[in-house]
């Protein structure tokens, strides 16, 4: 395969310009393609992060509610009168099958 040589200086400049620009153009197109993929991955990562933050907030609320419930239960059982009352209530609920 024999290549034709450019006949003028303008032709030689155009061939040189094409040889230099072609790899750069391919690199720019490849970067755009990868940037689009990266944007999609980043979007999915943000969605996952928001979901994790929402779940964390819900768990924190549930833990707070459980802590309040337990502290109320503990303070009620620390009183002798309430302790006797709750023991009686538990024995009735165990015998009936309800808690």
Phi and psi in degrees as a GROMACS rama.xvg file:
@    title "Ramachandran Plot"
@    xaxis  label "Phi"
@    yaxis  label "Psi"
@TYPE xy
-109.24  129.44  UNK-2
-88.434  140.691  UNK-3
-80.0949  137.498  UNK-4
-84.9668  143.715  UNK-5
-64.2392  142.744  UNK-6
-89.1666  -16.8847  UNK-7
-130.428  170.006  UNK-8
-67.8924  -36.9327  UNK-9
-63.5159  -40.6136  UNK-10
-63.4932  -42.0683  UNK-11
-63.5688  -40.3489  UNK-12
-64.8571  -42.3633  UNK-13
-64.5216  -40.8973  UNK-14
-64.9652  -43.9271  UNK-15
-63.2899  -41.5854  UNK-16
-63.2224  -42.0115  UNK-17
-64.5763  -39.2849  UNK-18
-66.8738  -32.9386  UNK-19
-81.1209  -39.8649  UNK-20
-76.4968  -32.3835  UNK-21
-57.9621  -51.5035  UNK-22
-63.7475  -35.1279  UNK-23
-66.439  -40.2388  UNK-24
-65.1608  -40.7898  UNK-25
-63.3382  -41.0401  UNK-26
-64.8464  -39.6226  UNK-27
-66.4901  -42.9748  UNK-28
-64.1818  -40.0075  UNK-29
-64.035  -40.7685  UNK-30
-64.9078  -40.1674  UNK-31
-63.1463  -41.8599  UNK-32
-62.0661  -46.2115  UNK-33
-68.6038  -32.9384  UNK-34
-66.2145  -37.1302  UNK-35
-64.9659  -43.6638  UNK-36
-61.7119  -41.2363  UNK-37
-64.9782  -37.318  UNK-38
-65.0744  -40.7205  UNK-39
-65.3716  -41.2143  UNK-40
-65.8054  -38.8796  UNK-41
-65.5636  -39.5705  UNK-42
-62.4866  -43.8048  UNK-43
-64.7716  -37.1649  UNK-44
-65.2582  -39.5027  UNK-45
-65.8299  -41.8504  UNK-46
-61.8457  -42.9293  UNK-47
-64.4571  -40.5511  UNK-48
-65.043  -40.6452  UNK-49
-64.6579  -41.7288  UNK-50
-63.2584  -42.056  UNK-51
-64.7206  -39.8118  UNK-52
-65.5122  -40.2825  UNK-53
-64.6187  -43.5169  UNK-54
-63.089  -38.2753  UNK-55
-63.191  -42.1284  UNK-56
-63.1064  -42.6702  UNK-57
-64.3244  -41.5345  UNK-58
-65.0822  -40.0003  UNK-59
-62.3564  -41.6193  UNK-60
-63.3848  -42.0803  UNK-61
-65.9705  -38.9289  UNK-62
-64.8296  -41.9396  UNK-63
-62.5205  -42.3376  UNK-64
-64.131  -42.65  UNK-65
-64.6238  -39.4141  UNK-66
-64.6867  -42.5717  UNK-67
-63.1094  -41.8491  UNK-68
-61.6434  -46.4284  UNK-69
-66.5063  -39.4634  UNK-70
-68.2888  -35.888  UNK-71
-65.2216  -43.5408  UNK-72
-63.0945  -41.8998  UNK-73
-67.2225  -43.6512  UNK-74
-67.2261  -31.8042  UNK-75
-70.7872  -36.9032  UNK-76
-80.715  -13.8296  UNK-77
-80.1751  -18.7001  UNK-78
-82.7887  129.073  UNK-79
-61.1504  -39.5995  UNK-80
-68.3162  -43.9973  UNK-81
-70.1929  -32.0188  UNK-82
-63.5607  -44.3332  UNK-83
-64.3461  -39.5558  UNK-84
-65.5351  -42.5516  UNK-85
-70.1373  -32.9468  UNK-86
-64.5726  -42.9451  UNK-87
-63.1232  -42.7023  UNK-88
-63.9686  -39.4596  UNK-89
-65.7614  -41.3067  UNK-90
-65.7817  -35.9553  UNK-91
-68.5547  -42.3879  UNK-92
-69.9543  -32.1171  UNK-93
-68.2127  -39.939  UNK-94
-70.528  -30.5966  UNK-95
-88.9695  -14.8496  UNK-96
92.4835  3.54093  UNK-97
-108.822  146.444  UNK-98
